[in-house]
Amino acid sequence: MGGRIAIVADRISWEERRLIETAPDFGLQAEWVNDESLCLGHADPQSITSYDAVLVRSRSYTRGGLLATLAEASKIPTLNSASAIHACENKLTLRAVLRNAGVPVPDFRLVLSRKDFAQALEELSPPVVLKPVFGGMGKRVTLIRDCDTAQSVYDYVEDLGHAFEQACLVEPYFGGGSIRCLVVGRELVGAAEFRSGGTDWRNNAALGNRNRAVAHDPDVVSIVESVVDELGSGVYGIDLFATPSGYVVNEVNHAPGFRAVASATGADIPAAVARHVQEMLR
């Protein structure tokens, strides 16, 4: 079954280009739609209602869920769902949703003030990671190794952050490695370990750090399935940390970059996405 697919994103990167190139192999026509040019509302313009499905890949931590909400309201099959995107856009919401579902997540403290920050440091003890509730790609994520520098670090949050940008999480530091699991539909199509390299302690795939394919550990598969059970089928980048008591879910990305995972594992992720879109349209 064919169809026209809108790839709603702020820009075309390697992932969007590969999705567009792969779509015709599955009888689909995929086109980039700039997420800054839709102006959706009560009477949605032809630019969105003319498509058979919408694939939301906006990297903004506010646009994706809003656009998915209105696309769904127009009865257009939308990937990922608005509810899933809203959960992934907000690290606190995601932690609460997963924790309530029994999915293991790191210990954390919500920090909304300097008083919160001081208490979080007492309860968790450095080294800890300070990260914004809203954000991605490793930006503004700070490793605090000792209390001597902690208050100076928080000065930047307090003085330069605005409104919701000041909302942060403090969590334990689990070392310089994580496992990125790329899910399409309900299937784990590729898993790779990312480790920090050089002078940057962060191990995000977006930062180009070292990576290698890893086997589909049954414990990893079980956690991934639990996440998908809660969020619904979709396209996700699920980041796990290994701890002495098992894996925990650090983040779930609703518009994941997958170039590094594809390179490390050889998985044809664009083809998997195209097949899943086909299934949506049946």
C-alpha positions as CSV (number, residue, x, y, z in Angstrom):
1,M,0.0,0.0,0.0
2,G,1.5,3.4,-1.0
3,G,1.0,6.8,0.5
4,R,2.4,10.3,1.0
5,I,4.3,10.8,4.2
6,A,5.1,14.1,5.8
7,I,8.4,14.1,7.7
8,V,7.9,17.0,10.0
9,A,11.2,18.3,11.2
10,D,13.2,21.5,11.9
11,R,15.8,20.5,9.3
12,I,16.9,17.7,7.1
13,S,19.8,15.7,8.6
14,W,21.3,12.3,7.6
15,E,18.3,10.5,9.1
16,E,15.6,12.4,7.3
17,R,17.5,12.2,4.0
18,R,17.8,8.4,4.3
19,L,14.1,8.1,5.2
20,I,13.2,10.1,2.1
21,E,15.5,8.0,-0.1
22,T,14.3,4.7,1.2
23,A,10.5,5.4,1.1
24,P,10.1,4.6,-2.7
25,D,11.4,1.1,-2.1
26,F,8.2,0.5,-0.1
27,G,5.8,2.3,-2.3
28,L,5.9,5.5,-0.2
29,Q,6.6,9.1,-1.1
30,A,8.2,10.9,1.8
31,E,8.7,14.7,1.9
32,W,10.2,17.1,4.4
33,V,7.7,19.5,6.0
34,N,9.3,22.4,8.0
35,D,7.9,22.3,11.5
36,E,8.1,26.1,11.5
37,S,5.7,26.6,8.6
38,L,2.6,24.7,9.4
39,C,0.5,27.1,11.5
40,L,-2.0,24.3,12.4
41,G,-5.3,25.1,14.0
42,H,-9.0,24.8,13.7
43,A,-9.0,24.7,9.8
44,D,-5.8,22.8,9.0
45,P,-4.1,23.9,5.8
46,Q,-3.8,21.5,2.8
47,S,-0.1,21.3,3.5
48,I,-0.8,18.7,6.3
49,T,-4.2,17.2,5.5
50,S,-3.1,16.1,2.0
51,Y,-0.7,13.6,3.5
52,D,-1.6,10.0,4.4
53,A,0.6,9.9,7.5
54,V,2.9,12.2,9.5
55,L,6.3,11.2,10.9
56,V,7.2,13.7,13.6
57,R,11.0,14.2,13.8
58,S,11.1,17.7,15.3
59,R,14.1,18.0,17.6
60,S,12.5,20.9,19.5
61,Y,11.4,19.9,23.0
62,T,8.2,21.8,22.6
63,R,7.1,21.6,18.9
64,G,6.9,17.8,18.4
65,G,4.1,17.0,20.9
66,L,2.1,20.1,19.9
67,L,2.2,19.3,16.2
68,A,1.5,15.6,16.8
69,T,-1.6,16.6,18.9
70,L,-3.1,18.6,16.0
71,A,-2.1,16.0,13.4
72,E,-4.0,13.4,15.4
73,A,-6.9,15.7,15.8
74,S,-7.1,15.9,11.9
75,K,-7.4,12.1,11.9
76,I,-4.0,11.6,10.2
77,P,-2.0,8.6,11.3
78,T,0.8,10.1,13.3
79,L,4.2,8.6,14.4
80,N,5.0,8.9,17.3
81,S,1.8,9.5,19.1
82,A,1.2,12.8,20.8
83,S,1.0,11.2,24.2
84,A,4.4,9.4,23.7
85,I,6.1,12.5,22.4
86,H,4.8,14.6,25.3
87,A,6.1,12.0,27.8
88,C,9.6,11.9,26.0
89,E,9.9,15.7,25.8
90,N,9.8,16.1,29.5
91,K,12.4,14.0,31.4
92,L,10.5,14.3,34.7
93,T,7.2,13.2,33.1
94,L,9.0,10.2,31.5
95,R,10.6,9.2,34.7
96,A,7.3,9.3,36.5
97,V,5.4,7.4,33.8
98,L,8.0,4.7,33.6
99,R,8.5,4.4,37.4
100,N,4.8,4.1,38.0
101,A,4.7,1.3,35.4
102,G,7.5,-0.6,37.2
103,V,10.2,0.2,34.7
104,P,13.6,0.9,36.4
105,V,14.8,4.4,36.2
106,P,17.7,6.2,37.9
107,D,17.2,7.7,41.3
108,F,16.7,11.5,40.9
109,R,15.7,14.7,42.5
110,L,13.7,17.5,40.9
111,V,15.5,20.8,41.4
112,L,13.5,24.0,41.1
113,S,15.6,26.2,43.5
114,R,19.0,26.5,45.1
115,K,17.5,25.0,48.2
116,D,16.4,22.0,46.2
117,F,19.8,21.7,44.7
118,A,21.6,21.8,48.1
119,Q,19.3,19.1,49.4
120,A,19.8,16.9,46.3
121,L,23.6,17.1,46.8
122,E,23.2,16.0,50.4
123,E,20.9,13.0,49.5
124,L,22.7,11.8,46.4
125,S,26.3,13.0,47.0
126,P,28.7,13.8,44.1
127,P,29.6,12.8,41.6
128,V,26.2,13.6,40.2
129,V,24.7,14.8,36.9
130,L,22.7,18.0,36.7
131,K,20.5,18.0,33.6
132,P,17.6,20.2,32.3
133,V,14.1,18.7,32.4
134,F,13.6,19.9,28.9
135,G,16.4,19.4,26.4
136,G,18.4,16.8,24.5
137,M,21.5,15.9,22.6
138,G,23.6,16.3,25.8
139,K,23.2,20.0,25.9
140,R,23.5,21.7,29.3
141,V,24.1,18.4,31.0
142,T,26.8,18.9,33.6
143,L,28.9,16.5,35.6
144,I,29.5,17.7,39.2
145,R,32.4,15.8,40.7
146,D,32.5,17.6,44.1
147,C,30.6,20.1,46.2
148,D,33.3,22.8,45.9
149,T,32.2,23.7,42.4
150,A,28.5,22.7,42.7
151,Q,27.2,26.1,43.8
152,S,29.1,27.9,41.1
153,V,27.6,25.6,38.5
154,Y,24.1,26.3,39.8
155,D,24.8,30.1,39.5
156,Y,24.5,29.6,35.7
157,V,21.2,27.8,36.0
158,E,19.8,30.5,38.3
159,D,21.1,33.5,36.5
160,L,20.9,32.5,32.8
161,G,18.0,30.1,32.8
162,H,14.5,31.4,32.1
163,A,11.3,29.9,33.5
164,F,11.1,26.2,32.6
165,E,14.8,26.2,31.7
166,Q,15.6,26.4,35.4
167,A,13.8,23.1,36.0
168,C,16.5,20.4,36.4
169,L,17.1,16.9,37.6
170,V,20.0,15.7,39.7
171,E,20.9,12.1,39.4
172,P,23.8,9.8,40.2
173,Y,26.7,9.6,37.7
174,F,26.9,6.1,36.3
175,G,30.2,6.4,34.4
176,G,31.1,7.1,30.8
177,G,28.9,4.6,29.0
178,S,25.4,3.9,27.9
179,I,23.4,1.6,25.6
180,R,21.3,3.2,22.9
181,C,18.4,0.9,21.8
182,L,16.7,1.8,18.5
183,V,13.1,0.6,18.5
184,V,10.8,0.6,15.5
185,G,7.2,-0.4,16.1
186,R,7.7,-2.8,19.0
187,E,11.0,-4.3,17.7
188,L,14.5,-3.7,18.9
189,V,16.3,-3.3,15.6
190,G,19.7,-2.3,16.9
191,A,21.6,-1.7,20.1
192,A,25.0,-0.1,20.5
193,E,27.1,0.9,23.4
194,F,28.4,4.5,23.5
195,R,31.3,5.5,25.5
196,S,32.8,9.0,26.2
197,G,36.0,9.8,24.4
198,G,38.6,12.6,24.5
199,T,37.9,15.4,26.9
200,D,34.1,15.1,26.9
201,W,32.7,12.9,29.6
202,R,29.2,12.7,27.9
203,N,28.5,9.6,25.8
204,N,25.6,10.9,23.7
205,A,25.5,9.5,20.2
206,A,25.0,13.1,18.9
207,L,28.4,14.0,20.2
208,G,30.2,11.4,18.0
209,N,31.7,9.4,20.8
210,R,33.0,5.8,20.5
211,N,30.4,3.1,19.8
212,R,30.1,-0.6,19.2
213,A,27.3,-3.0,18.5
214,V,26.1,-5.1,21.5
215,A,24.1,-8.3,21.6
216,H,20.4,-8.1,22.4
217,D,20.7,-9.0,26.0
218,P,17.5,-10.6,27.3
219,D,17.4,-8.1,30.2
220,V,17.8,-5.2,27.7
221,V,15.0,-6.6,25.5
222,S,12.7,-7.0,28.6
223,I,13.2,-3.4,29.6
224,V,12.7,-2.1,26.0
225,E,9.5,-4.1,25.8
226,S,8.3,-2.6,29.1
227,V,8.9,0.9,27.8
228,V,7.0,0.3,24.6
229,D,4.2,-1.3,26.5
230,E,3.8,2.0,28.4
231,L,4.4,4.5,25.5
232,G,2.9,2.5,22.6
233,S,4.6,1.3,19.5
234,G,6.7,3.9,17.7
235,V,10.2,4.9,16.8
236,Y,12.3,5.5,19.9
237,G,15.9,5.8,21.0
238,I,16.0,4.3,24.5
239,D,19.1,5.0,26.5
240,L,20.1,2.6,29.3
241,F,22.6,2.7,32.0
242,A,24.1,-0.4,33.5
243,T,24.1,-0.4,37.3
244,P,25.1,-3.1,39.9
245,S,21.4,-3.9,40.3
246,G,20.6,-4.0,36.6
247,Y,19.8,-1.7,33.7
248,V,17.9,1.5,34.2
249,V,16.2,3.7,31.6
250,N,17.9,7.1,31.4
251,E,16.0,8.7,28.5
252,V,13.7,7.9,25.6
253,N,14.1,10.0,22.5
254,H,11.0,10.4,20.4
255,A,13.0,11.7,17.3
256,P,16.2,9.7,17.6
257,G,19.2,10.1,15.6
258,F,20.1,6.7,14.4
259,R,23.2,7.1,12.1
260,A,25.6,5.9,14.8
261,V,23.5,2.9,15.7
262,A,23.1,2.0,12.0
263,S,26.8,2.3,11.5
264,A,27.7,0.2,14.5
265,T,25.2,-2.6,14.0
266,G,24.5,-2.6,10.2
267,A,20.8,-2.4,10.9
268,D,18.7,-0.9,8.1
269,I,16.7,1.4,10.3
270,P,15.1,3.5,7.5
271,A,13.7,0.3,5.9
272,A,12.3,-0.7,9.3
273,V,10.6,2.7,9.7
274,A,9.2,2.5,6.2
275,R,7.8,-1.0,6.9
276,H,6.2,0.2,10.1
277,V,4.6,3.2,8.2
278,Q,3.2,0.7,5.7
279,E,1.6,-1.2,8.5
280,M,0.1,2.0,9.9
281,L,-1.5,2.7,6.6
282,R,-3.1,-0.7,6.1
